[in-house]
């Protein structure tokens, strides 16, 4: 896309102004109007023939690739609710953070019972060797008033760890 004409006109006028000032300091009378008309004509010519090809920086630009496994919006209702809670769980939204913690704890408990055969009554008590200490502490706070909010980065780490169970 070609740039506007105004920067070229101003540049040509500034370039023409330099010899006018220098000649004016040496007591040589310089007619201003012909010099400025010549500068404006030079600016128009400069603008008309200026290269509008891709710049060096944009020549190396690559279009972003789509995610190889895009999110499926045809997921069941339970999955969509969890995704909504994850998106809405920000430090300023305590209620959603509590709901998210409870949901993640329930999901981790069901995976521990189903995939690792831990007791159904309190699988988190026996999951010390399967979960990181940070995630285990976070999940044990579920259902209490001591629930903590986590950063999006930490939440991603927790989700991957629960998914790997």
C-alpha positions in Angstrom: 0.0 0.0 0.0 1.4 3.3 -1.0 2.0 6.0 1.6 0.2 9.4 1.5 1.5 12.3 -0.6 1.9 14.7 2.3 5.1 13.1 3.8 6.8 13.3 0.4 5.8 17.0 -0.1 7.0 17.9 3.3 10.3 16.1 2.8 10.9 17.8 -0.6 10.1 21.2 0.9 12.5 20.6 3.8 15.2 19.6 1.3 14.6 22.7 -0.8 14.6 24.9 2.3 18.2 24.0 3.2 19.9 25.6 0.1 17.5 28.6 0.4 18.6 29.2 4.0 22.3 28.7 3.2 22.1 31.1 0.2 20.1 33.6 2.3 22.8 33.7 4.9 25.4 34.6 2.2 23.2 37.6 1.1 22.2 36.0 -2.1 18.6 36.8 -2.9 16.6 33.6 -3.6 13.1 33.7 -5.0 11.0 31.6 -2.6 8.0 30.9 -4.8 9.9 29.1 -7.7 12.0 27.1 -5.2 8.9 25.9 -3.3 7.0 25.1 -6.5 10.0 23.1 -7.7 10.1 21.4 -4.3 6.4 20.5 -4.5 6.8 19.2 -8.0 9.8 17.1 -6.9 7.7 15.8 -4.0 4.9 14.7 -6.3 7.4 13.0 -8.6 9.1 11.4 -5.6 5.7 10.1 -4.4 4.7 8.8 -7.8 7.9 6.8 -8.3 8.5 5.7 -4.7 8.8 2.0 -4.4 5.8 0.5 -2.7 7.1 -3.1 -2.7 7.3 -5.2 0.5 9.8 -3.9 3.1 12.7 -6.1 4.2 11.0 -6.8 7.6 7.6 -7.8 6.0 9.3 -10.0 3.4 10.3 -12.5 6.1 6.9 -12.5 7.8 5.1 -15.8 7.9 1.4 -16.2 8.3 0.4 -17.7 11.7 -0.4 -21.3 11.4 -3.8 -22.6 12.7 -3.7 -24.7 15.8 -3.2 -28.3 14.8 -5.9 -29.5 17.2 -8.5 -26.7 17.3 -11.0 -26.5 20.2 -14.1 -28.4 19.3 -17.2 -26.4 20.0 -19.3 -29.5 19.7 -18.2 -30.7 23.1 -20.7 -31.9 25.6 -22.4 -29.5 28.1 -20.1 -30.5 31.0 -16.9 -29.7 29.0 -18.3 -26.4 27.8 -19.1 -25.4 31.4 -15.5 -26.3 32.5 -14.1 -24.3 29.7 -16.3 -21.3 30.7 -15.1 -21.6 34.3 -11.5 -21.7 33.1 -11.9 -18.6 31.0 -13.8 -16.7 33.7 -11.5 -17.8 36.6 -9.5 -14.6 37.2 -8.1 -13.4 40.6 -10.9 -10.8 40.9 -13.7 -13.4 40.5 -13.6 -15.4 43.7 -16.8 -17.3 43.2 -15.8 -18.6 39.8 -12.4 -19.6 41.2 -14.0 -21.6 44.0 -16.3 -23.4 41.4 -13.3 -24.1 39.2 -11.3 -25.6 42.1 -14.2 -27.8 43.1 -14.7 -29.0 39.5 -11.0 -29.7 39.1 -10.9 -31.6 42.4 -13.9 -33.7 41.4 -12.3 -34.5 38.1 -9.0 -35.4 39.6 -10.7 -37.6 42.2 -12.7 -39.5 39.6 -9.6 -40.1 37.5 -7.6 -41.3 40.5 -10.3 -43.8 41.4 -11.0 -44.9 37.8 -7.4 -45.1 36.5 -5.3 -45.8 39.5 -7.7 -47.8 41.8 -7.4 -45.5 44.8 -10.1 -45.6 47.5 -13.3 -43.9 46.6 -13.8 -42.1 49.9 -10.6 -39.9 49.8 -8.4 -40.6 46.8 -6.4 -37.4 47.3 -5.1 -38.7 50.6 -3.3 -41.5 48.8 -2.3 -39.6 45.7 1.0 -38.1 47.0 3.1 -40.2 44.5 0.8 -39.4 41.5 0.4 -35.6 41.8 2.8 -32.7 42.4 2.7 -31.2 45.9 1.4 -27.9 44.6 -1.5 -29.4 42.7 -2.3 -31.7 45.7 -2.4 -28.7 48.0 -4.6 -26.8 45.6 -7.0 -29.7 45.2 -7.2 -30.4 49.0 -8.4 -26.8 49.5 -11.5 -27.5 47.3 -14.7 -27.2 49.2 -13.1 -24.9 51.9 -13.0 -21.2 52.3 -9.2 -21.4 51.9 -9.4 -21.8 48.1 -6.7 -19.9 46.2 -6.7 -18.4 42.8 -3.9 -19.3 40.4 -2.4 -17.7 37.4 -3.4 -18.8 33.9 0.1 -20.4 33.5 -0.3 -22.4 36.7 -3.8 -23.4 35.7 -2.6 -24.8 32.4 0.1 -26.8 34.2 -2.6 -28.2 36.6 -4.9 -29.1 33.8 -2.2 -31.0 31.9 -1.3 -32.9 35.1 -4.9 -33.8 35.7 -5.3 -34.8 32.1 -2.2 -37.1 32.4 -3.8 -39.1 35.3 
